[in-house]
Amino acid sequence: MNTNIDWLVKLPLKANNYKKIINKKIKSLKEVDLNKKSTEGSKSKQYDLFEIFKNDPTLYYIIEELKKHIVEYLISRINYKYDLNFISAWTVIGKRGSYHTVHKHNDKIPHIATVLYLDTPKNRVNYEGVFYFFINSNNNIKYYEIIPKTNDFIIMPIWIHHGVYPQGNGNRQTLNVDFEIISL
């Protein structure tokens, strides 16, 4: 995979039952300490899901479903076969005032970062909860925005800087999963 090209794609994904399944599992988990995370706001919660997904075959199908969509996208766009190794997963639950500072996921290349919106507020005003990101195009940094909706699935290389503006009323929940790209 060419690591010199910035890109980001948003795809629709039917994930209606994922939220219910994940929220049942997080009842037994401790919240992640947000001091060293991009998640901000007094009404933000984050839970690490890696071990739950990795060790529960009844849940691993969610990871396999996400992988399938990513691989199909990569093959259709760059006509090369890849496999993905699941390396991290977490969910973020935010209410009014929650946001994400601009960040990228890690420096290990080649990796894919994903954000699946499990829930979004119905009514928004201005930039509330808008996902923003930066793409380097011919040495010009360009700013873009996505107004996320429930079941939007964002796929990007891990080096893409992104964040979320503070949200207004309502709940926002994401499932975030990162994968290592393995050439076949």
C-alpha positions as CSV (number, residue, x, y, z in Angstrom):
1,M,0.0,0.0,0.0
2,N,1.3,3.4,-0.9
3,T,1.9,5.2,2.4
4,N,2.4,8.6,0.7
5,I,-1.3,9.1,-0.2
6,D,-3.8,10.5,2.2
7,W,-7.4,9.3,1.9
8,L,-10.6,8.8,3.9
9,V,-13.8,7.1,2.9
10,K,-17.3,7.0,4.5
11,L,-19.5,4.0,3.8
12,P,-22.9,3.0,5.0
13,L,-22.9,-0.1,7.2
14,K,-25.9,-1.8,8.8
15,A,-24.9,-2.2,12.4
16,N,-28.1,-1.8,14.2
17,N,-27.5,-4.6,16.7
18,Y,-23.9,-3.7,17.5
19,K,-24.8,-1.0,20.0
20,K,-27.0,-3.2,22.0
21,I,-24.4,-6.0,22.1
22,I,-21.5,-3.7,23.0
23,N,-23.5,-1.9,25.7
24,K,-24.4,-5.2,27.3
25,K,-20.7,-6.1,27.4
26,I,-19.4,-2.8,28.8
27,K,-21.5,-3.1,31.9
28,S,-18.7,-5.3,33.3
29,L,-15.8,-3.1,32.2
30,K,-14.0,-0.2,33.9
31,E,-14.0,3.1,32.0
32,V,-10.7,4.0,30.4
33,D,-8.8,6.9,32.0
34,L,-9.3,9.8,29.5
35,N,-6.3,11.8,30.7
36,K,-4.1,10.6,27.8
37,K,-6.8,10.2,25.2
38,S,-8.3,12.5,22.6
39,T,-11.7,12.0,24.2
40,E,-12.7,15.1,26.1
41,G,-15.7,16.4,28.0
42,S,-17.1,15.6,31.5
43,K,-19.9,13.5,29.9
44,S,-17.5,11.3,27.9
45,K,-16.9,7.7,28.5
46,Q,-14.5,5.3,26.8
47,Y,-14.2,1.5,27.1
48,D,-11.5,-0.8,25.8
49,L,-13.1,-3.7,23.8
50,F,-10.0,-5.5,22.5
51,E,-10.0,-8.4,24.9
52,I,-13.7,-8.8,24.7
53,F,-13.7,-9.1,20.9
54,K,-10.6,-11.1,20.8
55,N,-11.7,-13.7,23.3
56,D,-15.4,-14.0,22.6
57,P,-16.2,-15.9,19.3
58,T,-19.8,-14.8,19.5
59,L,-18.7,-11.2,19.1
60,Y,-15.7,-11.6,16.8
61,Y,-18.2,-11.7,13.9
62,I,-18.4,-7.9,14.3
63,I,-14.6,-7.6,13.6
64,E,-14.9,-10.0,10.7
65,E,-17.8,-7.9,9.2
66,L,-15.7,-4.7,9.5
67,K,-12.7,-6.4,8.0
68,K,-14.8,-7.6,5.1
69,H,-16.0,-4.0,4.3
70,I,-12.4,-2.6,4.5
71,V,-10.9,-5.3,2.3
72,E,-13.6,-5.0,-0.3
73,Y,-13.0,-1.2,-0.4
74,L,-9.2,-1.6,-0.7
75,I,-9.5,-4.2,-3.4
76,S,-12.0,-2.2,-5.4
77,R,-9.9,1.0,-5.2
78,I,-6.3,-0.2,-5.5
79,N,-6.8,-3.7,-7.0
80,Y,-4.5,-5.4,-4.6
81,K,-5.2,-8.1,-2.0
82,Y,-4.7,-7.4,1.6
83,D,-5.6,-9.1,4.9
84,L,-6.1,-7.3,8.1
85,N,-4.9,-8.1,11.6
86,F,-7.2,-6.8,14.4
87,I,-5.1,-4.8,16.8
88,S,-7.4,-2.6,18.9
89,A,-11.0,-1.8,19.6
90,W,-12.9,0.6,21.9
91,T,-16.2,2.4,22.2
92,V,-16.7,6.0,23.0
93,I,-20.0,7.3,24.5
94,G,-20.5,11.1,24.5
95,K,-23.2,13.4,25.6
96,R,-23.6,17.2,25.4
97,G,-20.1,18.9,25.4
98,S,-18.2,15.7,24.5
99,Y,-15.6,16.1,21.8
100,H,-12.3,14.7,20.4
101,T,-9.2,16.8,20.1
102,V,-7.3,16.5,16.8
103,H,-5.3,13.3,16.8
104,K,-4.1,10.3,14.8
105,H,-4.2,6.8,16.0
106,N,-0.5,5.7,16.0
107,D,2.6,5.8,13.9
108,K,2.8,2.2,12.9
109,I,2.4,2.0,9.1
110,P,0.6,0.3,7.4
111,H,-2.5,0.4,9.6
112,I,-6.1,1.2,9.0
113,A,-8.2,3.2,11.5
114,T,-12.0,3.0,11.5
115,V,-14.9,4.8,13.2
116,L,-18.4,3.2,13.1
117,Y,-21.2,5.5,14.4
118,L,-23.5,3.4,16.5
119,D,-25.6,6.3,17.6
120,T,-25.8,10.1,16.7
121,P,-28.0,12.9,18.0
122,K,-31.1,13.5,15.8
123,N,-31.1,17.3,15.8
124,R,-27.9,19.3,15.3
125,V,-27.1,22.9,15.3
126,N,-24.1,24.3,13.4
127,Y,-21.0,22.2,14.0
128,E,-22.3,20.1,16.9
129,G,-20.6,16.7,16.7
130,V,-19.1,17.2,13.3
131,F,-16.2,14.9,12.4
132,Y,-13.3,16.8,10.8
133,F,-10.1,15.7,9.2
134,F,-7.1,16.9,7.3
135,I,-5.8,15.6,4.0
136,N,-2.4,16.4,2.5
137,S,-2.9,16.9,-1.3
138,N,0.1,18.0,-3.3
139,N,1.7,19.5,-0.1
140,N,-1.4,21.5,0.7
141,I,-3.3,20.6,3.9
142,K,-7.0,20.6,3.2
143,Y,-9.7,20.6,5.9
144,Y,-12.9,18.4,5.5
145,E,-16.0,17.7,7.5
146,I,-18.5,14.9,7.8
147,I,-21.8,15.3,9.6
148,P,-22.0,11.7,10.9
149,K,-25.2,9.7,10.9
150,T,-25.9,6.4,12.7
151,N,-24.3,3.5,10.7
152,D,-21.7,5.7,9.0
153,F,-18.4,3.8,8.7
154,I,-15.3,5.8,8.3
155,I,-12.1,4.1,7.0
156,M,-8.7,5.9,6.9
157,P,-5.0,5.3,7.2
158,I,-3.9,5.8,10.8
159,W,-1.8,8.9,10.0
160,I,-4.9,11.0,9.1
161,H,-5.4,13.7,11.7
162,H,-9.0,14.0,12.8
163,G,-11.3,15.1,15.6
164,V,-14.9,15.8,16.6
165,Y,-16.4,19.2,17.5
166,P,-18.3,19.4,20.9
167,Q,-21.7,17.9,20.5
168,G,-25.1,19.3,21.5
169,N,-28.0,17.4,23.0
170,G,-28.3,13.7,22.5
171,N,-26.1,10.7,22.6
172,R,-23.2,9.8,20.3
173,Q,-21.5,6.4,20.4
174,T,-18.8,5.1,18.2
175,L,-17.1,1.7,17.8
176,N,-13.4,2.3,16.9
177,V,-11.3,-0.5,15.5
178,D,-7.8,-0.4,14.2
179,F,-6.2,-3.0,11.9
180,E,-2.7,-3.8,10.7
181,I,-2.5,-4.2,6.9
182,I,-0.9,-7.5,5.8
183,S,0.0,-8.0,2.1
184,L,-1.0,-11.3,0.6
